[in-house]
Amino acid sequence: MNAVHLSRVDLNLFVVFDAIFSEGSITRAGRRLNLSQPAISHTLSRLRGLAGDPLFVRSGHAMAPTPRARQMIASVRDALHGFETALAATDSFDAGAVSKRFVIGLQGVAEPMVAPVLMRAIARSAPRVDISLVRPDRREIERELAAGTLDLVLDVLLPLPEEVRRLRLGTERLMVMVRRDHPKVRRALTLAAYLALEHIQVSQRRRGLSAEDFELSRQDLRRRIRLRCQNYYGACRVVSATDLALTMPERHARIINHHFGNRLLPFPLDVAAFDTYAYWHANSDSDPANRWLRAQLFKAFAKDAGKKR
């Protein structure tokens, strides 16, 4: 793009650009902005001329961003966020009256723990606030928090720069789940008995160590993985129907196990607990809406932890 004086640029072009990028569709972008499809198409045509690039190309039923559009999006969102912050005339966020959608990044295993406590906390006080829970790419967390495509991220301790703020929400320990009448598991589960069992490993990846396998490998120990699958609910069903054992985070195990009544036993290895952290970007530190969201999440986690003591 050649140098263009801002006085000659309609900033609404970039609002439309952001909407098309987010929605992947001219029609959905129009609905989001309450604009007609011809108006969105006309604005996109102007922006293409300004950028000297198609920006979006049709791919099936979607509008896919070009490399130039992907290069632009973080800067555009930073600028739009800056304008919104500069124009905000209040230091508070009226959750009871404002319509807003927050996007929180977290791994799938955390969703059953986070969604109930958060929605219970805001259901009555913020009737027009919507929440999207999405799986983030850990390599893109810093960029997405800075760009505002993610408002918060919940994850284990990650090596992120100082610009990404963090706060520990809680601690998790590992539990072992076996079926109620398992023939090889008695009152307690020793390390030797654990290693003698056949196991289920849950992972979204095709290969690699899980947290428990990493801890075992540090002591030069290995277990027999008989089944590798993608989610804990399916794994719990397998546990209830077989002699396979499943190792998983305690809170998630107690939530899912209401459906199955399997036995839960402590992981028979002295390992450090797993901490859960909330992450947000420094440019959202004083944003009233983001501050409100963080406060709701922190209170919800603290209250939930208190119930489990």
N, C-alpha and C positions, 0 to 999 in steps of 0.2 A: 504494500500500500504506500503510495506517495504521501509526503507530508501534507496534511490538510488542516487548515485552521479550524478550531472548534466552533467558531462563529458560523461556519458553513455546514455544520453537521447537526442533524436532528437526532438528539439523544434517544428518542423513542425507537430509532432503528436498532439500537443495541438491546432494548427491552424485548423487541420482537426476536432478535437473534438468540437471546438467552432462552426465550420460550420455545422456539423451534428446536434448539439444541437439547433442552430438557425433555420435551414431549416426543421428539422424533417424528413429528407430523405437523403439517401446516394447519390441518383441520383442528387438531387438539390444541395447538398453540392459539388459534383464533378463539376457541371456547375459553381457554384460560384467561385471555386478555379481553374477552367480550368484543372481539373484532370479527368482521366477516372474512371469509376465505379470500376473496379478491383483494381486500385491504392488506391482509398478511402477505399475499403473493406480490403485491405492488411494493410493499416495504422491503421484502426480501430482494426484489429486483434492484431497488435503489442501493441497498447495502452491497449487493454483488458488484455493482458498478464502482462503488466507493472502495471496495477491497480488491477489485481486480481478480476475483476468484469466485467460482460457483458457490462455495461455502457448504452447500448441501446438495447431494445427488440422490436420486431415487434408488432405493434398494428394496425390491418387493413392494410392500405397502408402507415402508418407512422412508424417512428422509435421513440419510446417513451423512454425518459431517465429514468434510474433506480434511486433509492434514492441516490446511490453513485455518479452518474453523477450530480444530482442536488446539492449535497454537494460540488462538485468540481468546478462547473462552475464559481462562483463568483471569486474564487482565480485564476483560469486560465485566465479569462478575465482581471483581475487586472494586472496579469503578462504580458499578451500580450500588454495591453495598455502601461505598463511601458517600454517595449522594443521599441514600436513604438515611444514613446516620446523621449527616449534616443537616438534613431537613427535619429530623425528628425534634419536636418541640417539648418533649417530656422525658423525664428520667425514669418513668415507671412504665410498666406493661399491664394494661387492663385486660387480664385474661378472661374476665367474664363477658367482655364486649367485643374483643378483637377476633377476627377470623384469620387463622394462620395455620400453616402446616409445617411441622418440624420433621427433619430427617435425621434419624439416629442410626449410626452404623454399628453393627455388632455381629458376632459370629452366631450361627444358628443355634448352638447349644445354649446360649444365654437367653434366647427369646422367651422360653417358658417362664424364666425367673423374672425378667424385666417387664414384659408386657402386662401381666396382671397387677403388679404393685404400682406401676406408673399410671395405668389407666384408672385404677381405683382412686389414685391420688387426685387426678384431674377431671374425672368424669362429671362431677357436679360443679366444680369451681370454674371450669373452662369449657363450656358446652360447644364453642365454635372452634376449638383447637383440635387439629387432627395430627396424628403421629404416623410416620412411615418408618418401619424398621427394615433396614437393608443390610446386605452383606458387603462390607467394604473390601477393597483390595488394599492390603496392608502397605504395599509400595506407594499407594496414592493417598494415604490418609492425610499427610501434611498438606498436600496440594488441595484436596477437597475441603478440608477444614478452612483453609485460607480463602478458597473461592466461594465458600458458603453453600456448596452442594451438599455438605454434611454439616449439621449444627453441633452434634456431639458424636463421639465414638466411645464405646465401651469395649474394653479388651484387657488382656493381660499386660504386664509391664513391657513397653515397647521402646526401642532406642530412637526416640523422636527428639528433634531440636528444641531449644528453649522457647521458641516462638509458640510451641504447642504446650498449653497449660495442662496440668493433670491433677487428679485427686483420687486417692484410694477409696473405693466404695465398700469393699468387704473382702473377706477371706474365704476360700473354699478348700475343702479337703477331699481326698479321693475315698470312694467306697467300692466294695466289691458286691455285686449282685449275683445270687444263685437261686435256683428254684427251691421252694419250701422243703421238699423231701429229697434233696440232693443226697445220693448215697455216699459220697466221699467227703462231705463237709459236716463236721460235727458242731459243737458249741462255739468253738473259736477257729480262726483260720490262720494257721502258721504260714510262714514264708515257704517252707518246703511243700506244704499241702497246696498252696496257691500255685507254685510252679509246676506241680504235678497235674493240675487241671488243664483242660483245653479252653481257649479263650476267644472272645469276640473283640475285635478292634474296630472302633468307630472313627471314621475319617472321611472328609470330603475329598481328600487327595488320593491319587491312585497308588502312591507309595510313600514311604517315609515312616519315621517313628512317631508314635503317640507320646503324650506326656508321661504316661506310666512306663512305656517301653524305654524312653530316654532315662528315666530314673533307675530302672533295672540295669540298663547298659552301663551306667556309671559304676555299678558294683559288679560288672562283668557277669550279669545274670540275663537269661533269656527265657521267655515263655513260648508255648506253642500257640500260634494264632491259627485257629481252625476256620474262622470266618472274619472277613473284613467287609464292613458295610458302611452305609452313609449316614444313618440317623439312629439316635438312641431309642426311639419308640419301637422301631422294628427290631432292634437288638434285644430290647426287654421282652418282646414277644417270643423271640427265639430262646431266651433264657428260661422262660416259663414252660417251654415245651421240650427242652433238651438238658443235657448235663454241662453245657457250656457256661462259662463264667464271664461276667462283664464288669469292667472297671470304669467308673465314671464319677463326675463331680457330685458331691453329696446332695446339694439342694435340688439339682435336676433329677437325681435318682429318687428322692422322696416324693417329688411331684408326680413323676411318671408311674412310680410303683403303686400308687393308689389304685391303678387299673389292674394290677397283676398280683399283688401280695407276695412277691418274692422276698427272700431274706436279704438283708443288707448288713455287711460286715466291714469293719475297718480294713483299709489297705494295709497288708502286713509288712510294710517297709516304712522306716522312719524317713519321710520326705518333707521338704518344706511345703507349707500351704501355698495355694495358688491365689494370688491377689487379683481383684478386678479393679480397673482404673477407669475413670471418665476422662476423656480428652476433649479439649476445645482450643481454638486458635486465639492468640493474643488480641487479634483485632475484634474478637467477640467478647473479650473480657468484661467490658463495661456496657455492652449492648443490653438494654432492659429485657428484651424478649429472651435472649440466651441466658441471662442471669436467672430469670424466672424458671426456665426449663431446668437449669442445673439445680436450683433450689428444690423443685418438685422431685427430681430424681434422687437427690441426696436424702431428702426427708423420707421418701418411700423406701429406700434401701435401709436406712437406719431403723425405721419402724418394723420392716420385715425381719431384719436381723434380731431385733429385740424380741419378737415373737418366738424365735427359734432357740433362745437361750434357755 
